[in-house]
Amino acid sequence: MKEYLLASILLLVMGATLAQTKPKKDETAPTQKELNDMMQEMQKSAADMSPEDKKMMDSLGVKMPDIKSIQKTVSGINNAQMKKAVEDENRIVPKKDATRINTALAVTISNAEISSYINKAHLAVLSKLPAKDKSEAEEIFLQTVKLKSSVANTAVGLWMDGKPTLALYLMGEACKADPANTVNLNNYASFLTMCGAEQIALPILKNLNERYPKNSSILNNMSQAWLGLGDITKAEKYADSTIRICAYHPQANMAKCLIEESKGNIPAAIAAAKKAISKSFSTEKENKLKKLGYELKSDDINWDRPMPQDALGLTKFTWPEFPLEVEQNKLLMKEWSDFKNECGQKLSELKIKQQSLEKAWVAANENRSKLIISGGQKGQNVQLMPGYAAKAIIKLGPGVNDINGNMSFVFAKALEPVTKALLAVEDYENVMNEKQKEIDKKYADQFGEGKPNPSAALCKDENAIHTEFLSAANGGLQSAYKDYFAYSSRRTSDLLYYYQYTLWPEEFELAKVNAQVTWLTQIKDQRVFFKEKCVALDEEVTKTKTDSLQNFDDVHCDYVSTLNLGVYTITSSCSNLVGEFDFGGVKINMKDNVETGRYSGSAMIGTSKSFEGPAGAELEASVAALVEWDNTGVTDVGAIAGAEAKAGGISVAGADVTVTVNSGVSTTGKGILAGIQ
């Protein structure tokens, strides 16, 4: 516990330091005097806060830290401890732990000895768990059994959800109940490794490796265990073996990345990290690449979700033709008047909806901000952005960068030809006016009593110059508008697709209406010029009715995956990536901060019934989905292959669903099981 408290204080102090100074390449540990100075500065800042600011923070649920309590804790930490904490924080690979390495090497277990080994390991684990966690885990275990759901899969769900102590308890119970289940044994070993009990996990993994040689999941987990113990040679050996079987293995490549970085081989470290993130995204991997000096590009990430060609159905919208000759003028003027009126009515309806959605978004945003602040104070993981936002920004962002930012759906650069066409109209009008003067002069003395009054000839001449004007002015505008709206419909669709993954649902609904309002406004406000036909005698004009205004298509997510592990379900859609528990109506409180942190990793879900043992990435024909998670929660869900993978997503459910966990990297080799015997 002291190590975690020290680390927390270190992060707090480093955060305060970084807020005031430029970041340095290598952070040095603050001295006790510097710590005290920082505490005094924090105390002064808190004292100087205005009543208004305090009231605002209270309304957001922000509680001021107890500076005196922090000062008391800091006073008990010496300079040597601070230095060690900084060194551990900046360490690339764990320090070699000879004692635990020897323990791991000394133990070999046969199939017959698995049961007794698991019982002993589980007792050792229980001795390290807080009483409150054990009590809560037992409640979950009993309810899961009562529901006849999978205890092992519930344990995996708890692990993904950031509840490692509860997951350890349940997976240990699952292995005790069925020590022959090699999938559960692999997962238990993975949990043990990530919690700092690598020396206990390795005998289990060695047994599994003898039974299932060349299995990428087992080999990866062995690599991660040896890495946690600081045996870089063995860690690299097993990581290389994993990568030879599965070139883009997300976890083995991250282990390889750290190993290469520790050697100073940055290009190789970057190459490994790029492979790790290619098919399984996480922000931890992205941050590692940034730290290595590489900015992730769109082409570096796999994206298996097809982009719609016309999400809102904008290309189905039609409007009247532009009159290019006076014969069309009267009829088309009426059609344009009716069209603009219909657009206006629809816009009035949409703007009412727009106002309602704006209020809903503001309310949702305020509520989400409060949850983020309160959750952060309690140490709970709170989703800061939609599940796929970070991935979509990198993958899809470059394609919308020129239009992203204001959600106006007006593309200024593409409008330039329309602007030029409008400017050209003035020249056409000048030409027409000059010709009109000539006509006026020509017929000035030909009309009146006793004169020829050649109205037919006059109208013919005037209609000719008016048709010439309409053909030039409206012809240029109609062509320019056609090109712009073709571009606008495509880019609007692209931007909405991007927003589907990067905006919260409430804001996306608003974005859709904003797009509709913008589209209707633009097509309604097209500049069209009219010139009345000159007629010698009144003519009847046939009236026609234009088609009703096209309705917008609804934009919805066509890619929805549901991975049902029993009491834990992962739902993955465009802006939603969450895991939820359902204990059959029984309320089990798992929101308290009883955990010490999350661990990165991945899992293969939905292996075929005919397959025995842990699933490996080499068996992708038997696996439905790959789930990735890091310290922020579940970060990616992707289809691998197999009969369960469907065009619109993945559907995995049933009591026989299997889940194979792959350990993620651990830079310290320590965790909630540190010091376990």
C-alpha positions as CSV (number, residue, x, y, z in Angstrom):
1,M,0.0,0.0,0.0
2,K,2.9,2.4,0.8
3,E,4.2,2.0,-2.7
4,Y,0.9,2.9,-4.3
5,L,0.5,5.9,-2.0
6,L,4.0,7.0,-2.9
7,A,3.3,6.7,-6.6
8,S,0.1,8.7,-6.2
9,I,1.9,11.5,-4.5
10,L,4.7,11.4,-7.0
11,L,2.2,11.8,-9.9
12,L,0.4,14.6,-8.0
13,V,3.7,16.4,-7.5
14,M,5.0,15.8,-11.0
15,G,1.6,17.0,-12.4
16,A,1.8,20.2,-10.4
17,T,5.4,20.7,-11.5
18,L,4.6,20.1,-15.2
19,A,1.7,22.6,-15.0
20,Q,4.2,25.3,-14.1
21,T,7.3,24.4,-16.1
22,K,8.1,23.0,-19.5
23,P,8.5,19.1,-19.5
24,K,12.0,17.8,-19.3
25,K,13.3,14.8,-21.2
26,D,14.2,13.0,-18.0
27,E,12.2,13.8,-14.8
28,T,14.3,14.0,-11.6
29,A,12.8,13.2,-8.2
30,P,11.9,16.3,-6.1
31,T,13.6,16.6,-2.8
32,Q,11.7,16.8,0.5
33,K,12.2,20.6,0.6
34,E,10.8,20.9,-2.9
35,L,7.8,18.8,-1.9
36,N,7.1,21.0,1.1
37,D,7.4,24.1,-1.1
38,M,4.9,22.7,-3.5
39,M,2.5,21.8,-0.7
40,Q,2.7,25.3,0.6
41,E,2.0,26.7,-2.9
42,M,-1.0,24.4,-3.2
43,Q,-2.3,25.5,0.2
44,K,-1.8,29.2,-0.8
45,S,-3.7,28.6,-4.1
46,A,-6.6,27.0,-2.2
47,A,-6.7,29.9,0.3
48,D,-6.7,32.5,-2.4
49,M,-9.6,30.9,-4.3
50,S,-12.6,33.3,-4.5
51,P,-16.0,32.3,-3.0
52,E,-17.5,32.3,-6.5
53,D,-14.9,29.8,-7.7
54,K,-15.4,27.6,-4.7
55,K,-19.2,27.7,-5.3
56,M,-18.7,26.7,-8.9
57,M,-16.4,23.8,-8.0
58,D,-19.0,22.6,-5.4
59,S,-21.7,22.7,-8.1
60,L,-19.5,20.4,-10.2
61,G,-18.9,18.0,-7.3
62,V,-15.3,19.0,-6.9
63,K,-13.9,18.6,-3.4
64,M,-10.8,20.4,-2.5
65,P,-7.9,18.1,-1.4
66,D,-6.9,17.9,2.3
67,I,-3.6,19.7,2.0
68,K,-2.7,19.1,5.7
69,S,-3.3,15.4,5.3
70,I,-1.1,15.3,2.2
71,Q,1.6,17.3,3.9
72,K,1.6,14.8,6.8
73,T,1.9,11.9,4.4
74,V,4.7,13.6,2.4
75,S,6.7,14.3,5.5
76,G,7.1,10.6,6.0
77,I,8.7,10.1,2.6
78,N,12.5,10.6,2.4
79,N,14.6,11.6,-0.6
80,A,15.7,8.1,-1.3
81,Q,12.2,6.8,-1.6
82,M,11.2,9.6,-3.9
83,K,14.3,8.9,-6.1
84,K,13.4,5.2,-6.3
85,A,9.7,6.0,-7.2
86,V,10.9,8.2,-10.1
87,E,13.3,5.6,-11.3
88,D,10.5,3.0,-11.2
89,E,8.2,5.3,-13.0
90,N,10.7,5.9,-15.8
91,R,11.9,2.3,-16.1
92,I,11.4,0.9,-19.6
93,V,11.7,-2.8,-18.6
94,P,11.5,-4.3,-15.1
95,K,14.6,-4.7,-13.0
96,K,15.8,-8.3,-12.9
97,D,14.4,-10.2,-9.9
98,A,16.8,-13.1,-9.3
99,T,14.9,-14.5,-6.3
100,R,11.6,-14.7,-8.1
101,I,13.2,-16.0,-11.3
102,N,14.8,-18.8,-9.3
103,T,11.4,-19.6,-7.7
104,A,9.8,-19.9,-11.1
105,L,12.6,-22.1,-12.5
106,A,12.5,-24.4,-9.5
107,V,8.9,-25.4,-9.9
108,T,7.5,-27.8,-12.4
109,I,4.0,-29.2,-12.1
110,S,2.5,-32.3,-13.8
111,N,-1.1,-32.5,-14.9
112,A,-1.9,-34.5,-11.7
113,E,-0.4,-31.8,-9.6
114,I,-2.4,-28.9,-11.1
115,S,-5.2,-29.1,-8.7
116,S,-3.1,-28.9,-5.5
117,Y,-1.0,-26.2,-7.0
118,I,-4.1,-24.1,-7.8
119,N,-5.5,-24.6,-4.3
120,K,-2.2,-23.4,-2.8
121,A,-1.9,-20.4,-5.2
122,H,-5.5,-19.4,-4.5
123,L,-5.0,-19.4,-0.8
124,A,-1.9,-17.2,-1.2
125,V,-3.9,-14.8,-3.4
126,L,-6.7,-14.6,-0.9
127,S,-4.2,-13.7,1.8
128,K,-3.3,-10.6,-0.2
129,L,-6.8,-9.4,-0.9
130,P,-8.6,-6.9,1.4
131,A,-11.5,-8.3,3.4
132,K,-14.0,-6.0,1.8
133,D,-12.9,-7.2,-1.7
134,K,-13.2,-10.8,-0.7
135,S,-16.7,-10.3,0.7
136,E,-17.8,-8.5,-2.4
137,A,-16.2,-11.2,-4.6
138,E,-18.0,-14.0,-2.7
139,E,-21.3,-12.2,-3.2
140,I,-20.7,-12.0,-7.0
141,F,-19.5,-15.6,-7.1
142,L,-22.6,-17.0,-5.3
143,Q,-25.0,-14.9,-7.5
144,T,-23.2,-16.1,-10.7
145,V,-23.5,-19.7,-9.6
146,K,-27.2,-19.1,-8.8
147,L,-27.7,-17.7,-12.3
148,K,-25.9,-20.8,-13.8
149,S,-23.6,-18.4,-15.6
150,S,-19.9,-18.9,-16.2
151,V,-17.8,-18.0,-13.2
152,A,-14.7,-17.9,-15.4
153,N,-16.3,-15.5,-17.9
154,T,-17.6,-13.3,-15.1
155,A,-14.0,-13.1,-13.9
156,V,-12.8,-12.0,-17.3
157,G,-15.6,-9.4,-17.4
158,L,-14.5,-8.1,-14.0
159,W,-10.9,-7.9,-15.2
160,M,-11.9,-5.9,-18.3
161,D,-14.0,-3.6,-16.1
162,G,-11.0,-2.8,-14.0
163,K,-11.7,-5.0,-10.9
164,P,-8.6,-7.2,-10.7
165,T,-9.0,-8.3,-7.1
166,L,-12.6,-9.5,-7.7
167,A,-11.4,-11.2,-11.0
168,L,-8.6,-13.0,-9.2
169,Y,-11.1,-14.4,-6.6
170,L,-13.6,-15.7,-9.2
171,M,-11.0,-17.1,-11.6
172,G,-9.3,-18.9,-8.7
173,E,-12.6,-20.4,-7.7
174,A,-13.3,-21.4,-11.3
175,C,-9.9,-23.2,-11.6
176,K,-10.4,-24.9,-8.2
177,A,-13.8,-26.2,-9.4
178,D,-12.4,-27.5,-12.8
179,P,-8.6,-27.7,-12.7
180,A,-8.7,-29.6,-16.0
181,N,-10.0,-26.5,-17.9
182,T,-6.9,-25.3,-19.6
183,V,-8.6,-22.0,-20.8
184,N,-9.2,-21.0,-17.3
185,L,-5.7,-22.0,-16.2
186,N,-4.3,-19.8,-18.9
187,N,-6.4,-16.9,-17.9
188,Y,-5.6,-17.3,-14.2
189,A,-1.9,-17.4,-15.0
190,S,-2.5,-14.2,-17.1
191,F,-4.2,-12.5,-14.1
192,L,-1.4,-13.6,-11.7
193,T,1.2,-12.2,-14.1
194,M,-0.4,-8.8,-14.5
195,C,-0.9,-8.5,-10.7
196,G,2.8,-9.2,-9.9
197,A,2.8,-13.0,-9.2
198,E,4.8,-14.0,-12.3
199,Q,6.7,-16.7,-10.4
200,I,3.4,-18.4,-9.5
201,A,2.0,-18.0,-13.0
202,L,5.0,-19.5,-14.9
203,P,4.7,-23.1,-13.7
204,I,1.1,-23.1,-14.9
205,L,2.1,-21.7,-18.3
206,K,5.0,-24.1,-18.7
207,N,2.6,-27.0,-18.1
208,L,0.2,-25.6,-20.7
209,N,3.1,-25.0,-23.2
210,E,4.0,-28.7,-23.0
211,R,0.4,-29.7,-23.7
212,Y,-0.2,-27.1,-26.4
213,P,3.1,-26.2,-28.1
214,K,3.2,-23.3,-30.5
215,N,0.0,-21.7,-29.1
216,S,0.4,-17.9,-29.4
217,S,-1.6,-17.0,-26.3
218,I,0.4,-19.3,-24.0
219,L,3.7,-18.1,-25.6
220,N,2.7,-14.5,-25.2
221,N,1.7,-15.0,-21.6
222,M,5.1,-16.7,-20.9
223,S,6.8,-13.7,-22.5
224,Q,4.9,-11.3,-20.4
225,A,5.7,-13.3,-17.2
226,W,9.4,-13.4,-17.9
227,L,9.4,-9.7,-18.8
228,G,7.7,-8.9,-15.4
229,L,10.5,-10.8,-13.7
230,G,13.1,-8.8,-15.6
231,D,14.5,-11.8,-17.5
232,I,14.7,-9.9,-20.8
233,T,16.4,-12.8,-22.7
234,K,13.6,-15.3,-22.0
235,A,10.9,-12.6,-22.5
236,E,12.3,-11.8,-26.0
237,K,12.6,-15.5,-26.9
238,Y,8.9,-16.1,-26.2
239,A,7.8,-12.8,-27.7
240,D,9.7,-13.7,-30.9
241,S,8.1,-17.2,-30.9
242,T,4.6,-15.6,-30.6
243,I,5.3,-13.1,-33.4
244,R,6.5,-15.8,-35.7
245,I,3.1,-17.5,-35.3
246,C,1.1,-14.2,-35.3
247,A,3.0,-11.3,-36.9
248,Y,0.6,-8.7,-35.6
249,H,0.0,-10.1,-32.1
250,P,-1.0,-7.0,-30.1
251,Q,0.6,-7.9,-26.7
252,A,3.7,-9.7,-27.8
253,N,4.7,-6.9,-30.1
254,M,4.3,-4.4,-27.3
255,A,6.7,-6.6,-25.2
256,K,9.1,-6.6,-28.1
257,C,8.7,-2.8,-28.3
258,L,9.8,-2.3,-24.7
259,I,12.7,-4.7,-25.1
260,E,14.0,-3.0,-28.2
261,E,13.5,0.4,-26.5
262,S,15.5,-0.8,-23.5
263,K,18.4,-1.7,-25.9
264,G,18.2,1.8,-27.5
265,N,16.9,0.4,-30.8
266,I,14.2,3.0,-31.3
267,P,13.4,2.1,-35.0
268,A,12.8,-1.5,-34.1
269,A,10.7,-0.4,-31.0
270,I,8.5,1.8,-33.3
271,A,8.1,-1.0,-35.8
272,A,6.9,-3.4,-33.1
273,A,4.5,-0.9,-31.6
274,K,3.0,-0.2,-35.0
275,K,2.3,-3.9,-35.5
276,A,0.8,-4.0,-32.0
277,I,-1.6,-1.2,-32.7
278,S,-2.4,-2.1,-36.3
279,K,-5.3,-4.5,-35.7
280,S,-6.0,-3.8,-32.0
281,F,-6.0,-0.1,-30.9
282,S,-5.4,1.4,-27.5
283,T,-4.4,4.8,-26.3
284,E,-1.5,3.3,-24.3
285,K,0.1,2.1,-27.6
286,E,-0.5,5.4,-29.3
287,N,1.1,7.2,-26.3
288,K,4.1,4.8,-26.4
289,L,4.6,5.6,-30.1
290,K,4.4,9.3,-29.4
291,K,7.0,8.9,-26.7
292,L,9.2,7.1,-29.2
293,G,8.9,10.0,-31.6
294,Y,6.4,8.5,-34.0
295,E,3.1,10.2,-34.9
296,L,0.5,7.5,-35.7
297,K,-0.9,7.8,-39.3
298,S,-4.2,6.7,-40.8
299,D,-2.7,3.9,-42.7
300,D,-1.2,2.5,-39.6
301,I,-4.6,1.4,-38.3
302,N,-6.9,-1.2,-39.6
303,W,-10.6,-0.1,-40.0
304,D,-13.1,-2.8,-41.0
305,R,-16.3,-0.7,-41.0
306,P,-17.5,0.3,-44.5
307,M,-18.3,4.0,-45.1
308,P,-21.7,4.8,-46.4
309,Q,-21.8,6.6,-49.8
310,D,-24.7,8.9,-49.0
311,A,-25.7,8.7,-45.3
312,L,-28.5,11.3,-45.3
313,G,-29.7,10.5,-48.8
314,L,-28.7,14.0,-50.0
315,T,-28.2,12.9,-53.6
316,K,-31.9,12.0,-53.9
317,F,-32.9,15.7,-53.4
318,T,-34.0,17.5,-56.5
319,W,-35.0,21.1,-57.2
320,P,-36.4,22.9,-60.3
321,E,-34.3,23.5,-63.3
322,F,-32.7,27.0,-63.9
323,P,-34.5,28.9,-66.7
324,L,-32.1,29.1,-69.6
325,E,-34.6,30.9,-72.0
326,V,-37.6,33.1,-71.6
327,E,-40.0,30.4,-72.7
328,Q,-39.2,28.6,-69.4
329,N,-39.3,31.6,-67.1
330,K,-42.9,31.8,-65.9
331,L,-43.3,28.1,-65.2
332,L,-39.9,27.7,-63.5
333,M,-40.5,30.9,-61.4
334,K,-43.6,29.3,-60.0
335,E,-41.8,26.0,-59.3
336,W,-38.9,27.7,-57.5
337,S,-41.4,29.7,-55.4
338,D,-43.2,26.5,-54.4
339,F,-39.9,24.7,-53.7
340,K,-38.5,27.5,-51.5
341,N,-41.7,27.7,-49.5
342,E,-41.6,23.9,-48.9
343,C,-38.0,24.2,-47.8
344,G,-38.9,27.0,-45.5
345,Q,-41.7,25.0,-43.8
346,K,-39.3,22.0,-43.3
347,L,-36.6,24.3,-42.0
348,S,-39.0,25.7,-39.4
349,E,-39.7,22.2,-38.2
350,L,-36.0,21.3,-38.1
351,K,-35.1,24.5,-36.2
352,I,-37.5,23.6,-33.4
353,K,-36.0,20.2,-33.2
354,Q,-32.5,21.7,-33.4
355,Q,-33.2,23.9,-30.3
356,S,-34.5,20.9,-28.4
357,L,-31.4,18.9,-29.2
358,E,-29.1,21.7,-28.3
359,K,-30.7,21.8,-24.8
360,A,-30.5,18.0,-24.5
361,W,-26.8,18.1,-25.5
362,V,-26.0,20.9,-23.0
363,A,-27.7,19.0,-20.2
364,A,-25.9,15.7,-21.1
365,N,-22.6,17.5,-21.4
366,E,-23.0,19.1,-18.0
367,N,-23.9,15.8,-16.4
368,R,-21.0,14.0,-18.1
369,S,-18.6,16.7,-16.8
370,K,-19.8,16.2,-13.3
371,L,-19.4,12.4,-13.6
372,I,-15.9,12.8,-14.9
373,I,-14.9,15.1,-12.0
374,S,-16.6,13.1,-9.3
375,G,-15.3,9.8,-10.7
376,G,-11.8,11.1,-11.0
377,Q,-11.9,12.2,-7.3
378,K,-13.0,8.7,-6.3
379,G,-10.4,7.1,-8.4
380,Q,-13.0,5.5,-10.7
381,N,-12.4,5.1,-14.4
382,V,-14.7,7.5,-16.3
383,Q,-15.0,7.4,-20.1
384,L,-13.7,10.8,-21.3
385,M,-14.8,10.4,-24.9
386,P,-16.8,7.9,-27.0
387,G,-15.2,4.5,-27.2
388,Y,-13.9,4.6,-30.7
389,A,-13.1,8.4,-30.8
390,A,-9.3,8.1,-30.3
391,K,-9.1,5.5,-33.1
392,A,-11.4,7.3,-35.4
393,I,-9.6,10.7,-35.0
394,I,-6.4,9.0,-36.3
395,K,-7.9,6.8,-38.9
396,L,-10.7,9.0,-40.3
397,G,-9.5,12.5,-39.2
398,P,-7.1,13.1,-42.2
399,G,-10.1,12.6,-44.6
400,V,-12.1,15.3,-42.9
401,N,-9.5,17.7,-41.6
402,D,-10.3,20.4,-44.2
403,I,-14.0,20.4,-43.2
404,N,-13.9,19.5,-39.5
405,G,-14.2,22.1,-36.8
406,N,-17.4,24.0,-36.9
407,M,-20.1,21.4,-37.9
408,S,-21.5,24.0,-40.3
409,F,-21.3,21.6,-43.3
410,V,-20.5,24.5,-45.5
411,F,-17.4,24.0,-47.6
412,A,-16.0,27.4,-48.4
413,K,-13.3,26.4,-50.8
414,A,-15.7,24.3,-52.9
415,L,-18.1,27.3,-53.0
416,E,-15.6,29.4,-54.9
417,P,-16.9,28.5,-58.4
418,V,-20.4,29.5,-57.3
419,T,-19.0,32.8,-56.1
420,K,-17.2,33.4,-59.4
421,A,-20.4,32.5,-61.3
422,L,-22.4,35.0,-59.2
423,L,-19.8,37.7,-59.9
424,A,-20.0,36.9,-63.6
425,V,-23.7,37.7,-63.6
426,E,-23.0,41.4,-63.2
427,D,-21.1,41.4,-66.5
428,Y,-23.9,39.5,-68.2
429,E,-26.4,42.1,-66.9
430,N,-24.3,44.9,-68.2
431,V,-24.1,43.4,-71.6
432,M,-27.9,42.8,-71.5
433,N,-28.5,46.4,-70.4
434,E,-26.4,47.8,-73.2
435,K,-28.3,45.8,-75.8
436,Q,-31.6,46.9,-74.2
437,K,-30.5,50.5,-74.8
438,E,-29.9,49.7,-78.4
439,I,-33.4,48.1,-78.7
440,D,-35.0,51.0,-77.0
441,K,-33.3,53.4,-79.4
442,K,-34.3,51.2,-82.4
443,Y,-38.0,51.2,-81.5
444,A,-38.2,54.7,-79.9
445,D,-40.2,56.2,-82.7
446,Q,-42.2,53.2,-83.9
447,F,-44.8,53.0,-81.2
448,G,-47.8,55.3,-80.8
449,E,-51.0,56.4,-82.6
450,G,-50.6,56.2,-86.3
451,K,-47.3,54.3,-86.0
452,P,-46.5,50.7,-87.0
453,N,-46.3,49.5,-83.4
454,P,-44.1,46.4,-84.2
455,S,-44.7,44.6,-80.8
456,A,-43.9,41.2,-82.2
457,A,-40.5,42.4,-83.5
458,L,-39.8,44.2,-80.3
459,C,-40.6,41.2,-78.2
460,K,-38.5,39.0,-80.4
461,D,-35.5,41.2,-79.9
462,E,-36.0,41.6,-76.2
463,N,-36.6,37.9,-75.7
464,A,-33.4,37.2,-77.6
465,I,-31.3,39.3,-75.2
466,H,-33.1,38.0,-72.1
467,T,-32.5,34.4,-73.3
468,E,-28.9,35.2,-73.9
469,F,-28.6,36.6,-70.4
470,L,-30.5,33.6,-68.8
471,S,-28.4,31.1,-70.7
472,A,-25.1,32.7,-69.6
473,A,-26.1,33.6,-66.0
474,N,-28.2,30.6,-65.0
475,G,-26.1,28.2,-67.1
476,G,-23.0,29.1,-65.2
477,L,-24.7,29.1,-61.9
478,Q,-26.5,25.8,-62.4
479,S,-23.3,24.0,-63.4
480,A,-21.4,25.5,-60.4
481,Y,-24.2,24.6,-57.9
482,K,-24.4,21.1,-59.3
483,D,-20.7,20.5,-58.8
484,Y,-20.8,22.1,-55.3
485,F,-23.8,20.0,-54.1
486,A,-22.2,16.8,-55.5
487,Y,-19.1,17.7,-53.4
488,S,-21.1,18.8,-50.4
489,S,-23.3,15.7,-50.2
490,R,-20.2,13.4,-50.3
491,R,-18.3,15.5,-47.7
492,T,-21.3,15.8,-45.5
493,S,-21.6,12.1,-45.5
494,D,-17.9,11.7,-44.7
495,L,-18.1,14.1,-41.9
496,L,-21.2,12.5,-40.4
497,Y,-19.5,9.1,-40.5
498,Y,-16.6,10.7,-38.7
499,Y,-18.9,12.3,-36.1
500,Q,-20.7,9.0,-35.5
501,Y,-17.5,7.7,-33.9
502,T,-16.2,10.9,-32.3
503,L,-19.3,12.6,-30.8
504,W,-21.5,11.5,-27.9
505,P,-24.9,10.3,-29.1
506,E,-26.7,13.5,-28.0
507,E,-24.2,15.7,-29.9
508,F,-24.4,13.4,-32.9
509,E,-28.1,13.8,-33.1
510,L,-27.6,17.5,-33.1
511,A,-25.0,17.2,-35.8
512,K,-27.4,15.3,-38.0
513,V,-30.0,18.1,-37.7
514,N,-27.4,20.7,-38.3
515,A,-26.4,19.0,-41.5
516,Q,-30.1,18.8,-42.6
517,V,-30.6,22.5,-41.8
518,T,-27.5,23.5,-43.7
519,W,-28.4,21.4,-46.7
520,L,-32.0,22.7,-47.0
521,T,-30.8,26.3,-46.4
522,Q,-28.2,26.0,-49.2
523,I,-30.5,24.4,-51.8
524,K,-33.3,26.8,-50.9
525,D,-31.0,29.9,-51.2
526,Q,-29.6,29.0,-54.7
527,R,-29.5,32.2,-56.7
528,V,-31.7,31.9,-59.8
529,F,-32.4,34.7,-62.2
530,F,-35.6,35.2,-64.0
531,K,-36.6,37.4,-67.0
532,E,-40.3,37.8,-68.0
533,K,-41.1,36.7,-71.6
534,C,-42.2,39.6,-73.7
535,V,-45.4,38.7,-75.5
536,A,-47.4,40.5,-78.1
537,L,-50.6,38.9,-76.9
538,D,-51.5,37.2,-73.6
539,E,-50.6,33.6,-73.6
540,E,-51.9,30.8,-71.4
541,V,-49.2,29.0,-69.4
542,T,-49.7,25.4,-68.3
543,K,-49.2,25.1,-64.6
544,T,-47.5,22.0,-63.2
545,K,-46.9,20.9,-59.6
546,T,-43.4,20.0,-58.5
547,D,-42.7,16.8,-56.6
548,S,-42.7,17.1,-52.8
549,L,-39.5,17.8,-51.1
550,Q,-37.4,14.7,-50.5
551,N,-37.1,13.3,-47.0
552,F,-33.7,12.8,-45.4
553,D,-32.5,9.2,-44.8
554,D,-31.9,8.3,-41.1
555,V,-28.3,7.9,-40.2
556,H,-27.8,5.0,-37.8
557,C,-24.9,2.7,-36.9
558,D,-24.9,-0.4,-39.1
559,Y,-22.0,-2.0,-37.2
560,V,-23.2,-3.3,-33.8
561,S,-21.4,-6.1,-31.9
562,T,-22.7,-7.8,-28.8
563,L,-20.4,-10.1,-26.9
564,N,-22.4,-11.8,-24.2
565,L,-20.3,-13.6,-21.6
566,G,-23.1,-14.4,-19.3
567,V,-23.5,-11.7,-16.6
568,Y,-21.1,-9.4,-18.5
569,T,-21.9,-8.0,-22.0
570,I,-19.7,-5.9,-24.2
571,T,-21.7,-3.7,-26.6
572,S,-19.7,-2.1,-29.4
573,S,-21.3,0.3,-31.9
574,C,-20.2,3.5,-33.6
575,S,-20.1,5.8,-30.5
576,N,-20.6,3.2,-27.8
577,L,-18.1,0.8,-26.4
578,V,-19.1,-0.4,-23.0
579,G,-19.2,-3.4,-20.8
580,E,-22.1,-3.9,-18.4
581,F,-23.0,-6.4,-15.7
582,D,-26.4,-7.9,-15.1
583,F,-26.7,-10.1,-12.1
584,G,-30.3,-11.0,-12.6
585,G,-31.7,-8.0,-10.9
586,V,-29.5,-8.3,-7.8
587,K,-27.8,-5.0,-7.1
588,I,-24.1,-5.5,-6.5
589,N,-22.1,-2.3,-5.8
590,M,-18.9,-2.4,-7.9
591,K,-18.4,1.4,-8.2
592,D,-16.4,1.9,-5.1
593,N,-12.7,2.4,-5.6
594,V,-11.6,-0.9,-4.2
595,E,-9.1,-1.6,-6.9
596,T,-5.5,-0.4,-7.5
597,G,-5.7,0.1,-11.3
598,R,-6.3,-1.4,-14.7
599,Y,-4.0,-3.6,-16.7
600,S,-3.6,-3.7,-20.5
601,G,-4.3,-6.9,-22.4
602,S,-6.5,-8.5,-25.0
603,A,-8.9,-11.5,-25.3
604,M,-10.1,-13.8,-28.0
605,I,-13.8,-14.5,-27.6
606,G,-16.0,-17.2,-29.1
607,T,-13.8,-20.2,-30.1
608,S,-15.4,-23.2,-31.8
609,K,-16.8,-26.0,-29.6
610,S,-14.5,-28.6,-31.2
611,F,-11.3,-26.8,-30.1
612,E,-9.5,-27.8,-26.9
613,G,-7.3,-25.5,-24.9
614,P,-6.6,-21.8,-25.0
615,A,-7.3,-20.1,-28.3
616,G,-4.4,-18.7,-30.2
617,A,-4.5,-16.0,-32.9
618,E,-3.3,-18.7,-35.3
619,L,-6.8,-20.2,-34.9
620,E,-8.6,-17.2,-36.2
621,A,-11.0,-19.4,-38.2
622,S,-12.4,-20.5,-34.9
623,V,-12.5,-17.1,-33.1
624,A,-15.2,-14.5,-33.5
625,A,-13.8,-11.4,-31.9
626,L,-10.7,-9.8,-30.5
627,V,-11.2,-7.4,-27.5
628,E,-8.5,-4.9,-26.5
629,W,-8.3,-3.0,-23.2
630,D,-5.9,-0.7,-21.4
631,N,-6.0,1.5,-18.3
632,T,-8.9,3.5,-19.7
633,G,-11.1,0.4,-20.2
634,V,-12.1,-1.5,-23.3
635,T,-10.6,0.3,-26.3
636,D,-11.3,-1.9,-29.3
637,V,-13.5,-4.7,-30.5
638,G,-12.8,-6.3,-33.9
639,A,-14.0,-9.3,-35.8
640,I,-11.3,-11.9,-36.5
641,A,-13.1,-14.5,-38.6
642,G,-15.3,-17.5,-38.1
643,A,-19.0,-18.4,-38.5
644,E,-20.1,-16.1,-35.7
645,A,-18.8,-12.9,-37.4
646,K,-21.5,-11.2,-39.3
647,A,-21.5,-8.4,-41.9
648,G,-23.1,-5.8,-39.6
649,G,-21.0,-6.8,-36.5
650,I,-20.4,-9.7,-34.2
651,S,-22.8,-11.7,-32.2
652,V,-21.4,-14.0,-29.5
653,A,-23.6,-15.4,-26.8
654,G,-24.2,-18.6,-24.9
655,A,-23.1,-20.6,-21.9
656,D,-20.3,-22.3,-23.9
657,V,-18.6,-19.1,-25.0
658,T,-14.9,-19.3,-24.3
659,V,-12.5,-16.4,-23.6
660,T,-8.7,-16.6,-23.9
661,V,-6.8,-13.8,-22.1
662,N,-3.5,-12.5,-23.4
663,S,-1.4,-10.6,-20.8
664,G,-0.4,-7.0,-21.6
665,V,3.0,-5.4,-20.8
666,S,4.0,-4.5,-17.2
667,T,6.9,-2.2,-16.8
668,T,7.4,-2.7,-13.0
669,G,6.5,-6.4,-12.4
670,K,4.7,-5.2,-9.2
671,G,1.0,-5.1,-8.5
672,I,-1.5,-6.0,-5.9
673,L,0.2,-9.4,-5.4
674,A,3.6,-8.0,-4.9
675,G,5.5,-10.0,-2.3
676,I,3.2,-13.0,-2.5
677,Q,4.8,-16.3,-1.5
